[in-house]
Amino acid sequence: MSAVAERLPKLEASVERAVQAVKADAGASPVLAAVVKELEKKLGKARPMIQSGDAAKIRDAVIEVEQAADSAKAAAEADSGVKEETRTAIIGAHDRVCLLKATVCAI
């Protein structure tokens, strides 16, 4: 199993925490909810590519997930109604994606 694939379960758990936090946060905007849902969708789409072992596919998949994570982080920082715990969960997911990208860049 590649180092990237080994990090995948923790990333998935982190994104799931962010999704659940947004769902539970009545102050989270619909825009924030949509952006976080898109992050979850992109990660799901990336999973088979990451598990493929193909370096080019992995790199492309991680970049796509990173772009969605960047959007989620920006939306969380801009949403004045969101709880701090929700913002922290989203930023935590973003940071995990950055760690995954660092692993990909080291390959």
N, C-alpha and C positions, 0 to 999 in steps of 0.2 A: 504494500500500500504506500502510495506516495505521501510525502510530507503535507502536501496540499489536501489530499483526501483525508488524512488523519485530522486535520483541523476543521473539516467540514461539519462534523456533528456539533461542535461547540458553537460554530457560527450559526448553524440552523437553530440551535437552542436560543441563542441571543436574539436572532431575528424573531423567533416565536414570542419571546418575552416582550419585544417591542410591539408586535402586533396585538398581543393580549392587553398590554398597557394602554394602547390607543383605544381599543374597544371598550375598556373599562373607564376611560377618562371622558366624562361628559363635556369637559371644556376643550377637548381636542377638536379642531376644525375638520370639516369634511375633506378639505384639501390635504391636510396632514394624514388623515386616514387613508386616502387614496394613494398617496406617495409611499406610505409604509406598506400598503398592500402590494404595490408595484415592486417594492424591494423583495417581498416574500415571493412573488411570482417569478422575478428574475433569478432568484436563488434556486427555486425549484427547477427552472429551465436549465440552470447551470450544472446542477447535480450530476446528470449523466455525462456531461462533457468533462467535468472535473474527475470523475471516476474512470474516464476512458484511458487516462494515461498519456494521451496525445498532448504534448507540450503546447502546441499552437492553439488547440481547442481550449485547453485549460486557461491559457493566457487571455484569450478572447472572452471566455466566460467570466473570468474574474474581473476583467475590465468593465464588462457590462454590469455586473453586480456592484462594482465600486461606484459607477455612475449613479445607479439607483440609490445606493447608500449615501452618497454625497447629497442627492436631492432630498432624501429623508432627513438628514441632519440639518440642512438649510431650512426645511419646512418646520422642523421642531424648534429651531432657534428663532424663527420668525413668528411662531404661533404664541400670541400673548395669553391665550386662555388655557394652554396645556399645563398640567401638573408637572412639577419638577421631576417626580419619579418617572413619568412618561418620557420626558425629555432625556433624562439620564439613560433610560432603556434604549432609546433610539440612538443616542450618541454612542452607547456601548456596542450596539450592533455595527454601527459605522466603523468604530475602532477595530472590531474583529475582522471586518472586511479589509481594512488597511493592513492588518497583520497577515492575512491570507495573501494579499497582493505582494507584500514584502517577501513571503515565502516563494511565490511564483517568480519574482524578479531574481531571486537567488538561485533559481534552477538553471 
